[in-house]
Amino acid sequence: QLQKISVDQLNYEAISNTYRGSYLPNLKHGFGRMDAIDGSTYIGNFFRGLRHGKGKITYLSGEQYDGEWQDDVFKGEGAYQTINNEIIFGQFDSLDIVGEGKIIFASGDVYIGQIQNLKAHGQGKCQFIDSSTYEGQWESGHMQGLGTQILENEQYTGDFHHSTRHGNGKLICKDYTYTGQFQNDLMHGNGCIQYKNEIYEGQFFQNLRQGRGIYKYSDQTIYRGDFKNDQRHGHGEILLKTKKVVGNFANDQIDESNVKIYYNNQDFYNGSISCGKPHGTGQMIYSDGSSFSGQWDMGSKIFGTMVHADGQKFSGDMTGAVLMGRIKYPDNGEYEGQLVFGKKHGQGSYNKADLAYDGQFKDDMKHGKGELRTSDGIYIGDFENDKKCGFGYMRLKDGTVWQGKWENDEFCGQSSDEANLVSGRNSKMQLSNQNKLENALMLSKMMEQNRSKSSLLKSPTTKISEQQKKKKKTNKKKKTKNTNK
């Protein structure tokens, strides 16, 4: 039985809407068209005065709905076209879509997923006209939350905010992979970017390495420090296989005028460099406690001061040239003479409280011919590797004299008294303290005996025989007679 409608209601409908179509008594019922006072037009089915069944409504704004109705609202399968020419397909319940729906955007992009208030909302996937895709969470028509975006040459999985990469995510590109923070679609914050053979981990600013970070190069070199505009800039350190270089960087280059180098063997350098080597002015502190301060040339010492671990100090040329110099030692010893690489080498004199040596040196040791004075006596002769070795003469304080062959600081011949001294070597040694009478007598005896060295050298411990003494006396008498004549 049809419901009765009052005259007032009929008059209101007549004033507010225009209807043409099927009627039951006093009710729109069946198929018809209604032009509403708000400018909208509905063409479709009515049931007892309400839009019900299949119908299409067009609003004054241009929006349209074409689909099923129930009790005057969208209900069931339908399609809604928005003012932006977006078309939403799905199961409608008023302005909501039950289950999954589909949106075709004016641009040609297509979304399939959850919809709320005619917008993508919830979980869904969008296929864009440029062949890129996004699948993940949506909110009010925006990519929002966790999702995956696939473009032609890259793939991003992570957080989105208002359809931009924002938060934490992972970006896989052709040449690199980035994992970290994003802001407004850009790498921004803390992150890690990995290339084929290199990796950077640290801070980013709008897609650029900026702030503190660590960069590992393909040759295993590591830079740790400040970055700016994608370059090393500020304070940092380079870790190499054998050393660590610390300094200030600008525009990806280290300031070579002030660098610290920590070597793996515990050596330490502070100064200027060139091509990673000490160059210019700098100081090297070695692991054994010695140090050098002065001028360098591509890693080689040129001129400066060398201080050994025992306190020995040398200042001068370090290039290998033979120079005259002076060294003072911690035990109050002092050397003056020729030097090579800061070592005693060549002719020189060494003196300390109870010892004096004047002669030849090699590699910081007594080597060659020389005179050694100690509290026990004096030795004049050959040295080898800091020891008496070869032919030599030694006179002790008690008058005992040793002359002959020496080896490894040991005498290999016989002893004699000073009166029987002979010498078997021609020595051009320049002895110190020439003014001393004792030294002068000794040298004159050696020179005298050098004239007969050919016979004496046959035995390193030759002792003057009684026969030789008689022969000398006979020659002396003959010489006296000839003089008298």
Buried (B, 14 or more C-beta within 10 A) or exposed (E): EEEEEEEEEEEEBEEEBEBEBEBBEBBBBEBBBBBBEEEBBBBBBBBEBBBBBBBBBBBEEEBBBBBBBBEEEBBBEBBBBBEEEBBBBBBBBEBBBEEBBBBBBEEEBBBBBBBBEBBBBBBBBBBBEEEBBBBBBBBEBBBBBBBBBBBEEBBBBBBBBEBBBBBBBBBBBEEBBBBBBBBEBBBBBBBBBBBEEBBBBBBBBEEBBBBBBBBBBEEEBBBBBBBBEBBBBBEBBBBBEEBBBBBBBEEEEBEBEBBBBBBEEEBBBBBBBEEBEBBBEBBBBBEEEBBBBBBBBEEEBBEBBBBBEEEBBBBBBBEEEEBEBBBBBEEEBEBBBBBBBBBBBBBBBBBEEEEBBBBBBBEBBBBBBBBBBEEEBBBBBBBBEBBBBBBBBBBBEEEEBBBBBBEEEEBEBBBBEBEEBBBBBEBEBEBBEEEEEEBEEBBEBBEEBBEBBEEBEEEBBBBBEEEEEEEEEEEEEEEEEEEEE
